Amino acid sequence: MAGQIIILNGAPRSGKSSIARAIQESFDDPWMTLGVDSYERITPPQLRPGIGLRPGGERPDLEVFVPRLYAALYESIAAHSRLGLNVVTDVGHHDAYSKPLNCLIDCARRLAGLPVLFVGVRCPIEIIMERRAASEAGRGYVTGSPVDPVPSPVRLWQDEVHRPGVYDLEVDTSLLSPVQCADAIRERLRSGAAHPTAFQRLVDAPPATHPRS
């Protein structure tokens, strides 16, 4: 029996990793975590930030590698699921490269036939800026200043990460704690998957017709 897959999609500092930890700690069955942070650790320095390449097309020299890196990650997710292991993945999908790469649609195709819950993790940009400021020393996040309170890279993440905005479930981490988000995800899984699922709809719809959030 295939393991359940949960994909958490949102901007950096939106709370994805905290939700993934809450799922590991509070769900009864064991869960593997695969995502942008864990994948960065195995990405060679010359390809970093790899799948974490931010919107804006600032590193076209790295973009040729991005689809392959995403494909490798999602093939690994699929392999874990086919072996009966549950997987929670935290990522920040966008298509605001120097040219469209359509990575999300390709990733959805690679999980065809497997149980996937696609969760949009939202958070107001003001809260994200507060979290970035608190994390600056340890992670080197772009932070605001009196002259530029919301720098362009942060705004681009907020604008691009939820396009096309097709999800099975959305949570707002400014309103819910990580544990409460995990509870909402568990309840959604218990209620049964919708048909078609978000990933099925992404695969079936042409990219040009995808709704924008």
C-alpha positions, -999 to +999 in steps of 0.1 A: +000+000+000+014+034-010+024+058+017+006+091+020+024+122+005+018+157+019+033+186-001+036+219+018+040+248-005+047+284+006+072+312+008+103+311+030+095+317+066+058+310+061+060+281+086+063+250+064+091+233+082+074+238+116+043+221+102+064+193+089+079+188+123+045+189+139+033+162+115+062+140+124+057+145+161+019+143+164+007+118+137+005+082+148+024+067+118+060+075+111+067+102+085+098+109+064+106+146+056+120+156+023+121+192+012+140+223+003+161+224+035+171+188+035+177+188-003+199+219+000+223+199+022+229+173-005+231+199-033+267+208-043+277+244-036+280+253-073+243+245-078+230+262-047+204+273-039+191+247-063+154+242-059+154+272-035+163+295-064+141+325-057+118+343-082+131+370-104+153+352-129+185+364-112+206+332-119+197+320-154+230+300-153+215+278-126+180+274-141+190+246-164+196+224-134+164+233-115+139+210-134+163+181-130+167+188-093+130+190-087+125+158-108+151+140-087+134+151-055+099+141-066+111+108-079+126+102-045+093+111-029+075+087-052+100+059-044+094+064-006+056+063-011+057+032-033+076+014-005+048+023+019+065+052+036+046+084+044+064+116+032+059+152+041+077+177+018+082+214+023+089+234-009+084+268-025+072+262-060+072+292-084+076+297-121+091+332-121+124+323-137+139+340-167+117+317-187+089+293-176+101+259-164+067+244-155+084+224-127+052+220-106+033+203-134+062+180-141+064+172-104+027+164-103+030+140-132+058+122-113+034+115-084+006+102-107-013+074-091+000+081-056-020+096-027-010+133-026-024+161-005-012+195-018-013+222+009-009+259+005+009+274+035+000+311+036+012+339+059+009+377+057+040+394+045+042+415+077+046+383+097+071+369+073+092+400+076+092+397+114+103+360+111+130+369+086+144+396+110+144+371+138+163+345+117+188+369+101+218+359+122+215+322+117+202+318+081+211+350+062+176+358+051+169+390+032+154+415+058+138+449+056+151+483+065+135+517+072+142+526+036+130+493+021+107+476+046+097+448+021+126+441-003+118+430-038+130+393-033+105+389-004+077+406-024+084+383-053+081+352-032+048+364-018+034+372-052+047+341-071+047+311-048+010+306-047+004+307-085-016+291-098-030+285-063-046+251-069-046+233-036-065+205-017-062+225+015-048+259+026-037+270+061-026+304+075+002+302+100-006+337+113-039+323+126-029+287+134+000+272+153+020+244+136+002+218+156-032+233+146-021+232+110-011+196+114-045+189+129-063+205+100-042+184+076-050+152+095-087+160+095-085+166+057-069+133+052-095+115+074-123+131+054-111+115+022-094+129-008-113+151-033-116+140-069-099+152-088-071+161-065-051+194-069-022+176-085-046+158-110-061+192-119-027+207-124-017+179-148-051+180-167-052+218-172-030+235-198-005+259-181-020+290-198-055+283-183-044+277-147-061+301-123-040+327-106-044+335-069 
